[in-house]
Amino acid sequence: MFEALKKKINKTITKITKKISDKEKTIEEPIKEPKTIEEETEEKTIEESIREPETIEEEGERFKIFSFIREKTISEKDIEDVLWDLEMSLLESDVAIDVAEKITKELKKQLVGKKVKRSTDIIEYTQEALKNSIKEILTVNGKDINKILQEKKNKKEPFIIMFVGINGTGKTTTIAKMAKYFLDRGLTPVIAASDTFRAGAIEQLTHHAEKLGVKIIKHEKGADPAAVAFDAVEHARAKGKDVVLIDTAGRMQTNVNLMDEMAKIKRVVKPDFIIFVGDSLTGNDAVEQAIKFDESVGVDAIILTKADADAKGGAALSIGYVINKPIIFLGTGQGYEDLVEFKPEWMIHQLFT
């Protein structure tokens, strides 16, 4: 997972380490003419014969001199070409340009002016600086899904979640995974098949609902999507169900009719939470889709699918920062349990271990 991005990060750490180490070596080891064996032996004999014990003060002064020689202050010039390479590498990994620029700027801010010694582990220092930069990108505050769920339970009202995203991203499977997620926590979900434009979507959701033992509310193909969602919410209220999971049509985000339909569903059922489901393999396309859906209907959180097959990692690194909404889960397979709760620390662990 995210192998390509991990390699690019490691390459950057290696380049910075080599750059600084080479500079240290130049300072510490001035070029000298080679000596003959006889000259070295003679110098050693003379030095040993005249050396006097050093006082504590003299030893301290000598230590200061050598500390200064062995210490290097990182300058902008030392790392500017490496940072440029890093930014290009991030863009090649489908990282959004705003994110790539922020990471390199933060890394520069943390490194330039820092003093490093020969004994200092430059690799570890650079790695920590990169971790801090990436963690800041990934840390996005948003609505707390568990807090809202608890509030709804206290009011004896169903927690209504609406899922948006284009076809082919794994939205239907993600809804089934979320149903299993709530079932495992002792909650009772109901699914609304509000993608009435595709008979296949209704059939697929029905298949998942039957396997999970979850109630599905569906109408005929071509029915009003908002009416299906409304019926599902009314069913949940009447039967004391805890969660309503609403599927929506997944045509391209530029389709005005689609956006109007979703806006209507939102007006009718007033969802507590809207989740954008994106395919992590599509990189910047997923980011652009999220922007459009957020502008049209509003997005509260993100689920990225197919993360297990994503070598680049650009979408996972970029999408939350760009639309300022948190990623809450990653899909990591086809099984109902293949849903990983997303935390910045988790992704940092993936990239640096």
Protein Blocks (a to p, Z undefined) as FASTA:
>chain_A
ZZlmmmmmmmmmmmmmmmmmmmmmmmmmccdddddfklmmmmmmmmmmmpccddfklmmm
mmmmmmmmmpccddfklmmmmmmmmmmmmmmnopafklmmmmmmmmmmmmgopacdfklc
fklmmmmmmmmmmmmmmmccdddfklmmmmmmmnopacddddeddehilmmmmmmmmmmm
mmmnopacddddfblkbmklmmmmmmmmmmnopacddddehiafklmmmmmmmmmmmnop
abdcddddfbdfklmklmmmmmmmmmmnopabdcddddfklmmmmmmmmmmmmmmnopab
dcdehklmmmnlmmmmmmmmmnopacfbdcfbjbfklcccddfklmmmmmmZZ
